[in-house]
Amino acid sequence: MKITFLGHAGALVEAGDVRLVCDPWFSAGGAFLSGWHQLPDNSHCLPLTYDATHVYVSHDHQDHFDAEVLNALDPTVTLLMPDYPLPSWKRLVTTLRGPAPVLLRDQEVWRAGPLRLRLIHSPTPRHQDSALVIEDTDTGQVVVNLNDCQVDRDQLRAIRRLHPRVDVVMAQFSGATWFPFAYSFPERDQVEAAARKKVNSMRRWTRYMQALNPRHAVAFAGPPALLDPELSPHFFAESSVFTTPPELLAWLREEHPGLAERTTAPLPGDELDVGSGELTADPKIREEFDWDDLQAYTEAYARRRAPAIAEVLARHPEPRSSLYEEFAAHFAALFEAGESLCRAVDAVVAFDVQGPGGGFWLVDFRTLRVSQGSGPTADPHDYRFTLASRFLPDILDGGMSWEEFFFSFRFTAWRPGIGAYNEELMSVLRCSAPDDLAEYLERTAQDREPGEFRLEAASGTYLVSDTCPHLGARLGPQDYDPELESVVCPQHGWRFALPDGACSNGRARLGVTPQSPDDTPSDVTRRPRERQEQQ
C-alpha cells in the first residue's frame, strides 16, 4: 500500500487498482461559517481525488464531509459512509448529488479489490463518528485510520486481536473546540485550562498508539487554520487549544522518546510507502510552508482566502424582522421531543442575540418556557451565549446545528466557572433537531448498564462506576492518578476525586462507594458484555 496525505484528515490509499480517498476536505470556503480552513493550504492535492475508485467519509463535520468534493465525484465511485441512525444524518446524505452512498454498520466489512475495509462506529451514541481499518489482503499490511473517532479500549483490543501487527495508525492529536477561549473566564484560568486540554489530546493520541503499537504513528486531522482576522487571535493566544506537530513531537521526545522516533506529521502531498516505511516529502509545499513560521504564512493565506470568507458570510444577511417567535418555537419543539433531558439541564440559559431581529431571550429548562428578557444584568441566568442575529435563521431552519455553529467560534459565552460545564445542556444543543433529540434519547436509553471496578487507593478501597458521566467513556483501575487522588477519564481528562467522585471539570459526579476492611474481593464487579466481533 501507498498513502498520499491530502491535508487535515485526508488521505489517498492505493493498492492494486484501488484508489481509496478518505475524508477529502478542499472547500475554499473552509468549514463552519468559514471559521476553519485547511492548514496548510492543500488545494494542490485536489486533483489526486479525481481518479478515486472509492471514497470514505467518516462523519458529518464539515472538515470531513465536504459536499463540494462529494457532489463532483464520478458516478462510478463507491462512496462509503457510516449508517448512523440520527435523522439529520440521513437527510444530509440524501442531499448529495454524486454517487449514492453505501451506508455501513458498525464492524461491517466492504471489499475493494485487495483491500478489506472494516468500519468502526464511535462507541457512544453521544458522538456520530467512525474509524476505518484497511487491510491489504495481498501483502498483509494494515492501516488504521482513526481520524477524529475516539474509540474505546474494547475497540482497540478488538483491532489488535484481528490484526496483531499494525503498520500505520493515523489519529487526531490536536484539540479543536471553543473551550476555553470562547468563555469569559479570567485569563489565567483560560491559559491553565487550554494547557490541560492540549496535554489531554496528546495523551489520548499516545494511548491509541500504545494500544495498537504501529510501525508508523501519524499525527493527523488538524489543527485547522483560523484565517478570519476576528478569529485568528484564538489560534495564537496562550489560551489556544490548537496543538501543532512541533509541539506534539517535542512533548513526545520528553515523555515517550521511543514513540517519538516512530511518529511523523506529514504535509499535504507527502507519500508513505507502507511496506518500506519510507516517507517521500513533497518539496513544493515546503517552499512556502514551515510550522516555525506559521504566523507569517497564515497572514498571507488569509489574504488569499478573504474573498471566499466574505462570500460565505454574505450568505447570512441580517434578518429584517424579529426572530423571537421562531426562536421560542425552536426550543418548544425540543422541550416536547426530549422533556426528560431538557429538565435535567436544570438551568436558565440566556441567548444574547445581537443585531436586527435579536434580543435577550431566556430559555428556562426548569419550567420549559422561553421568555424575553431585558439584559445580562437584569435577568438572572446560569449560562449565556452571545451571537450575531445573522447566524440564527440558519440554525432555526435546520440548516446548521448549534454544535456546528459553536465550531465556527463566532460567538462568546459565559458560565459561572470552568467547573460548571453542563453536559445535559450541550446534549440538547448538539441535537438541534427535535427528531434527532428523540432518537438520541432512545439510543442512550439502550446504553449498557454501567458496571463497577474495584479500586485500591491510598485513601482506601472503593467500588467505582466504570462509565464517565461526561460522554460515556469506559473507566478502569488504570485511570486512577495517585498524585491527584482522582480517577481521570482517558478520553477528555475529566477528574473525579476520591472519596466522593466529585468532578472538577463539570457539573457531574462519578459513582464511588467506599468499602470497609471487611468487604472481600468477591464483591461483584459488573462488566458489560464485550462487543461481538464480526469477521
C-alpha positions in Angstrom: 0.0 0.0 0.0 0.9 3.6 -0.5 -0.6 6.6 1.3 -0.6 10.1 0.0 -1.6 12.6 2.6 -4.1 15.2 1.4 -4.1 17.6 4.3 -6.1 17.6 7.5 -7.8 14.2 7.8 -7.5 13.5 4.0 -5.6 10.5 2.7 -5.3 8.6 -0.6 -4.7 4.9 0.0 -3.5 3.0 -3.1 -3.3 -0.8 -3.5 -3.5 -2.5 -6.9 -6.1 -0.8 -8.9 -7.9 0.7 -5.9 -7.6 4.4 -5.1 -9.4 5.0 -1.7 -9.8 8.6 -0.7 -10.5 9.3 2.9 -12.2 12.4 4.2 -11.3 14.8 1.4 -11.6 18.5 2.5 -10.7 21.1 -0.1 -13.5 23.7 0.1 -12.1 27.2 -0.4 -14.8 28.4 1.9 -13.4 26.3 4.7 -15.8 24.9 7.2 -18.1 26.1 10.0 -19.1 29.5 8.6 -15.6 29.8 7.2 -14.1 29.7 10.7 -11.9 26.8 9.8 -9.5 26.4 6.9 -7.1 23.6 5.9 -3.6 24.0 7.4 -1.5 24.3 5.3 -3.4 25.1 2.1 -3.9 21.7 0.4 -5.6 22.8 -2.8 -2.7 21.4 -4.9 -3.8 17.9 -3.8 -7.3 18.2 -5.1 -6.5 16.6 -8.5 -5.5 13.4 -6.6 -9.1 12.8 -5.9 -10.2 12.9 -9.5 -9.3 9.2 -10.2 -10.7 7.8 -6.9 -12.4 4.4 -7.1 -13.6 4.6 -3.6 -14.2 7.5 -1.1 -14.8 7.1 2.6 -16.4 9.8 4.7 -16.1 9.3 8.5 -18.8 11.7 9.8 -20.8 14.8 9.2 -18.4 17.6 10.4 -17.7 19.9 7.5 -13.9 19.4 7.7 -14.6 15.8 6.8 -17.9 16.0 4.9 -17.1 18.4 2.0 -20.2 18.4 -0.1 -18.5 20.3 -3.0 -16.0 17.4 -3.4 -18.6 14.7 -2.9 -21.0 16.2 -5.4 -18.2 16.3 -8.0 -17.4 12.6 -7.8 -17.7 10.4 -10.8 -20.8 8.3 -10.7 -18.7 5.2 -10.8 -17.1 5.9 -7.5 -18.1 3.8 -4.5 -18.9 6.2 -1.7 -18.7 4.6 1.8 -20.2 6.2 4.9 -21.4 5.0 8.3 -25.0 4.0 8.8 -25.9 6.4 11.6 -29.5 6.4 13.0 -29.9 10.2 13.5 -32.5 11.6 11.1 -30.3 14.7 10.4 -27.6 12.4 9.1 -30.0 10.5 6.8 -31.3 13.8 5.5 -27.8 15.1 4.9 -26.7 12.1 2.8 -29.8 12.4 0.6 -28.8 15.9 -0.4 -25.7 14.7 -2.2 -25.8 14.9 -6.0 -22.9 12.5 -6.6 -22.9 8.7 -6.2 -25.4 7.2 -3.8 -23.6 6.4 -0.6 -23.2 2.8 0.7 -24.0 3.0 4.4 -22.1 0.6 6.6 -23.0 -0.7 10.1 -20.6 -1.0 13.0 -18.0 -3.7 12.2 -19.3 -4.2 8.7 -16.7 -5.2 6.1 -16.5 -4.0 2.5 -14.2 -5.5 -0.1 -12.4 -3.1 -2.5 -10.1 -5.1 -4.7 -7.3 -6.4 -2.5 -8.5 -4.1 0.4 -10.6 -5.3 3.2 -12.3 -2.3 4.8 -13.8 -2.6 8.3 -15.9 0.3 9.6 -15.9 1.0 13.3 -18.6 3.3 14.8 -18.0 5.6 17.7 -18.6 3.6 20.9 -21.1 6.1 22.4 -24.4 7.4 20.8 -23.3 10.8 22.0 -21.0 11.0 19.1 -21.5 10.3 15.4 -18.1 9.4 14.2 -16.3 6.4 12.7 -12.9 4.9 12.0 -11.7 2.6 9.2 -9.4 -0.4 9.4 -7.7 -1.0 6.0 -6.2 -4.4 5.3 -4.3 -5.3 2.1 -5.1 -9.0 1.7 -2.3 -9.4 -0.8 0.5 -8.1 1.4 -1.0 -8.4 4.9 -0.3 -4.7 5.6 -2.8 -2.9 7.9 -3.6 0.8 8.2 -5.9 2.1 10.9 -7.5 5.5 10.2 -8.9 6.8 13.4 -9.2 10.4 12.2 -11.3 12.1 15.0 -13.1 9.0 16.2 -12.5 8.4 20.0 -12.5 4.7 20.1 -12.5 2.9 23.5 -10.3 0.2 25.0 -12.6 -2.6 23.9 -12.4 -1.5 20.3 -8.7 -1.1 20.4 -8.3 -4.6 21.8 -10.6 -6.0 19.1 -8.5 -4.4 16.4 -5.3 -5.9 17.9 -7.0 -9.4 18.1 -7.8 -9.2 14.5 -4.5 -7.6 13.5 -1.6 -8.4 15.8 0.6 -6.4 13.5 -0.4 -2.9 12.5 1.7 -0.9 10.1 0.2 2.6 10.3 -2.2 4.4 12.6 -3.4 7.9 11.7 -5.2 9.8 14.5 -6.2 13.3 15.6 -3.7 14.8 18.0 -4.9 18.4 18.4 -7.9 19.8 20.1 -10.4 21.8 18.1 -13.0 23.2 20.4 -14.3 26.5 21.6 -13.4 25.9 25.2 -11.9 27.8 27.0 -11.2 30.8 24.7 -14.9 31.5 23.9 -15.7 31.9 27.6 -15.2 35.0 29.7 -13.0 33.2 32.3 -10.1 35.1 33.9 -7.1 34.9 31.6 -5.0 32.7 34.0 -7.9 30.2 34.2 -8.2 30.1 30.4 -4.5 29.5 29.9 -4.4 26.7 32.5 -7.5 25.0 31.1 -6.1 25.3 27.5 -2.8 23.7 28.6 -4.6 20.8 30.2 -6.7 20.3 27.1 -3.6 20.2 24.9 -1.9 17.6 27.1 -5.1 15.6 27.3 -5.3 15.5 23.5 -1.7 14.4 23.2 -2.1 11.7 25.8 -5.2 10.3 24.1 -3.3 10.2 20.8 -0.4 8.4 22.6 -2.8 5.9 24.2 -4.1 4.9 20.8 -0.5 4.4 19.5 0.5 2.4 22.6 -2.6 0.2 22.3 -2.2 -0.5 18.6 1.7 -0.4 18.5 2.0 0.6 14.8 5.3 0.6 13.0 4.5 4.2 11.9 2.4 6.7 14.0 0.9 9.5 12.1 -0.2 12.8 13.6 -3.3 13.6 11.7 -6.5 15.6 11.3 -5.6 19.1 12.5 -5.2 21.7 13.6 -7.3 24.0 11.4 -6.3 27.5 10.3 -8.3 30.4 11.7 -8.0 32.9 8.9 -10.7 35.4 9.6 -9.0 38.3 11.4 -11.7 38.3 14.0 -10.9 34.6 14.8 -7.1 34.2 14.2 -6.1 35.6 17.6 -7.7 32.5 19.1 -5.1 30.3 17.4 -2.0 32.2 18.6 -3.3 33.2 22.1 -2.0 31.5 25.2 -5.5 30.1 25.7 -5.3 28.3 22.3 -6.1 24.5 22.3 -4.6 24.0 18.9 -1.6 21.8 19.2 0.9 21.9 16.3 3.1 19.0 15.2 6.3 20.5 16.6 4.5 20.8 20.0 3.5 17.2 19.8 6.9 16.0 18.8 8.6 18.0 21.5 6.2 16.6 24.1 6.7 13.0 22.8 10.5 13.3 22.9 10.2 14.3 26.6 7.5 11.8 27.6 7.7 8.9 25.1 11.0 9.1 23.2 10.6 5.7 21.6 7.2 6.7 20.2 8.6 10.0 19.0 11.1 8.1 16.8 8.2 6.4 15.0 6.0 9.5 14.7 5.6 11.6 11.6 3.5 14.6 10.9 3.1 14.7 7.1 2.2 17.7 5.0 -0.2 17.6 2.0 1.4 15.8 -0.9 3.8 13.6 1.2 3.8 9.9 0.3 4.3 7.0 2.7 5.3 3.5 1.3 3.6 1.3 3.9 5.8 -1.7 3.2 9.2 0.0 3.4 8.2 2.8 5.8 9.9 5.4 3.5 8.3 8.8 3.6 8.8 10.9 0.4 8.3 14.6 1.3 6.6 16.9 -1.1 9.3 19.6 -1.8 6.8 22.1 -3.4 4.8 22.7 -0.2 7.9 23.1 1.8 8.9 26.1 -0.3 6.1 28.1 1.2 5.2 26.4 4.5 7.1 25.9 7.7 5.5 25.3 11.1 8.2 27.5 12.6 6.9 30.5 10.6 3.2 29.9 11.0 2.0 33.4 11.7 3.5 34.9 8.5 2.2 32.0 6.5 -1.4 32.4 7.8 -1.4 36.1 7.3 -0.6 35.6 3.6 -3.1 32.7 3.4 -5.8 34.8 5.0 -5.4 37.5 2.3 -5.8 34.8 -0.4 -8.9 33.4 1.3 -10.5 36.7 2.2 -12.9 36.7 -0.9 -14.1 33.1 -0.1 -14.6 34.0 3.6 -16.6 37.1 2.6 -18.7 35.0 0.2 -19.6 32.6 3.0 -20.6 35.3 5.4 -22.6 37.1 2.7 -24.9 34.1 2.7 -26.1 35.1 6.1 -27.6 38.6 5.8 -29.1 40.4 8.8 -32.7 39.5 9.3 -35.4 42.0 8.6 -37.8 41.1 11.4 -37.8 39.7 14.9 -36.6 36.1 15.3 -38.1 35.7 18.7 -41.2 33.7 17.7 -39.1 31.3 15.7 -36.6 31.0 18.5 -39.3 30.2 21.0 -40.9 27.7 18.7 -37.5 26.0 18.2 -37.0 25.3 21.9 -40.6 24.4 22.4 -40.2 21.6 19.9 -37.0 20.5 21.7 -38.9 20.5 25.0 -41.6 18.3 23.6 -39.2 15.9 21.9 -36.9 15.4 24.9 -38.6 16.6 28.0 -36.6 14.4 30.4 -33.2 15.6 29.1 -34.4 19.2 28.9 -35.5 19.1 32.5 -32.2 17.5 33.5 -30.4 20.7 32.3 -31.9 22.3 35.4 -30.8 25.8 34.4 -31.8 29.1 32.8 -29.9 29.7 29.7 -29.7 33.2 28.2 -29.2 33.9 24.5 -28.0 37.4 23.8 -28.8 37.7 20.1 -27.3 40.9 18.9 -28.3 42.8 15.7 -31.6 43.3 13.8 -34.3 40.8 14.9 -32.5 39.9 18.0 -33.0 40.4 21.7 -32.1 39.0 25.1 -34.0 35.7 25.4 -34.2 33.3 28.3 -34.7 29.5 28.0 -35.8 28.1 31.3 -35.1 24.4 31.3 -36.7 24.0 34.7 -40.2 25.2 33.6 -39.7 24.5 29.9 -40.6 28.1 29.0 -39.0 30.7 26.8 -39.3 34.4 27.5 -38.0 37.8 26.5 -35.6 39.4 29.0 -34.0 42.8 29.5 -30.3 42.1 29.5 -27.5 40.3 31.3 -27.5 42.4 34.4 -31.3 42.5 34.8 -32.3 38.8 34.3 -30.8 36.0 36.5 -29.4 33.1 34.4 -26.9 30.3 34.8 -25.4 30.2 31.3 -25.2 32.7 28.4 -24.4 32.6 24.7 -23.9 35.8 22.7 -24.2 35.7 18.9 -25.0 37.8 15.9 -28.6 37.6 14.7 -27.5 37.0 11.1 -26.5 33.4 12.0 -29.6 32.4 13.9 -32.0 31.8 11.0 -29.8 29.0 9.6 -29.9 27.3 13.0 -33.7 27.7 13.4 -34.3 26.4 9.9 -32.3 23.3 10.4 -29.5 24.2 8.0 -26.9 24.3 10.8 -26.9 22.7 14.2 -25.9 24.6 17.4 -22.8 22.4 17.6 -21.8 23.3 14.0 -22.3 27.0 14.9 -20.2 26.7 18.0 -17.4 25.2 16.0 -17.4 28.4 13.9 -16.1 30.2 17.0 -18.3 33.1 16.0 -19.8 33.6 19.5 -18.9 34.2 23.1 -20.2 32.5 26.2 -20.4 32.9 29.9 -20.8 30.4 32.8 -20.1 30.8 36.5 -16.9 28.9 36.4 -14.8 26.4 34.4 -16.2 23.5 36.5 -19.8 24.5 35.6 -19.9 22.6 32.3 -23.4 21.2 31.8 -23.4 18.0 29.7 -27.2 17.9 29.5 -27.4 21.4 28.1 -24.7 20.6 25.4 -26.5 17.3 24.6 -29.7 19.2 23.9 -27.9 21.8 21.7 -25.9 19.0 20.0 -29.3 17.6 18.9 -30.7 20.8 17.4 -33.5 18.9 15.5 -36.4 17.5 17.6 -36.3 14.2 15.8 -32.6 13.9 16.4 -33.2 14.6 20.1 -35.9 11.9 20.3 -33.6 9.4 18.5 -30.7 10.3 20.8 -32.8 9.7 23.9 -33.9 6.3 22.6 -30.4 5.3 21.8 -28.9 6.4 25.2 -31.7 4.6 26.9 -30.3 1.4 25.3 -26.8 2.1 26.6 -25.2 -0.7 28.5 -25.8 -0.8 32.3 -22.8 0.8 34.0 -20.5 -1.6 35.8 -18.1 -1.1 38.6 -14.5 -1.8 39.2 -12.6 -2.3 42.5 -10.0 0.4 43.2 -7.3 0.2 45.8 -6.2 3.7 46.5 -4.0 5.4 49.1 -7.1 6.6 51.0 -8.9 3.3 51.0 -10.7 0.8 48.8 -13.7 1.8 46.6 -16.1 0.4 44.1 -16.2 2.9 41.2 -18.5 3.3 38.3 -16.8 2.3 35.1 -18.6 4.9 32.9 -17.6 8.5 32.7 -20.8 10.7 33.1 -19.4 13.2 30.6 -19.6 11.2 27.3 -19.8 7.6 28.4 -16.1 6.6 28.1 -15.0 3.4 29.8 -13.1 3.7 33.0 -10.9 1.2 34.9 -8.3 0.9 37.7 -5.6 2.1 35.3 -7.3 5.5 35.2 -6.6 6.2 38.8 -4.0 9.0 39.3 -2.5 8.7 42.8 -1.0 12.2 42.7 -4.4 13.7 42.1 -6.2 11.2 44.2 -8.7 11.1 41.4 -10.0 8.9 38.6 -9.1 10.6 35.3 -11.1 9.9 32.2 -8.8 8.8 29.4 -10.9 10.5 26.7 -11.1 14.1 27.8 -9.2 14.3 31.1 -12.2 14.8 33.4 -11.2 14.3 37.0 -13.3 12.6 39.7 -11.9 13.0 43.2 -11.9 10.3 45.9 -13.7 9.6 48.1 -16.9 11.2 46.8 -16.5 11.2 43.0 -16.8 15.0 42.7 -15.8 16.3 39.3 -13.5 19.3 38.8 -14.4 19.8 35.1 -18.2 20.0 35.0 -21.5 19.5 36.8 -21.1 15.8 37.2 -20.3 13.1 39.8 -18.8 9.6 39.4 -20.3 6.8 41.4 -17.9 6.0 44.2 -18.7 3.7 47.1 -16.1 3.3 49.9 -15.5 -0.3 51.0 -14.8 -1.3 54.6 -11.9 -3.6 55.5 -14.4 -6.4 56.0 -15.5 -6.3 52.4 -14.0 -9.1 50.4 -12.6 -9.0 46.8 -15.5 -11.4 45.9 -17.8 -8.4 45.7 -19.5 -8.5 42.3 -17.7 -6.4 39.7 -20.1 -5.9 36.8 -18.7 -5.7 33.4 -20.6 -5.0 30.2 -20.5 -7.8 27.6 -17.8 -7.5 25.0 -18.9 -6.1 21.7 -19.2 -9.0 19.2 -16.6 -9.1 16.5 -17.9 -9.7 13.0 -15.5 -11.5 10.8 
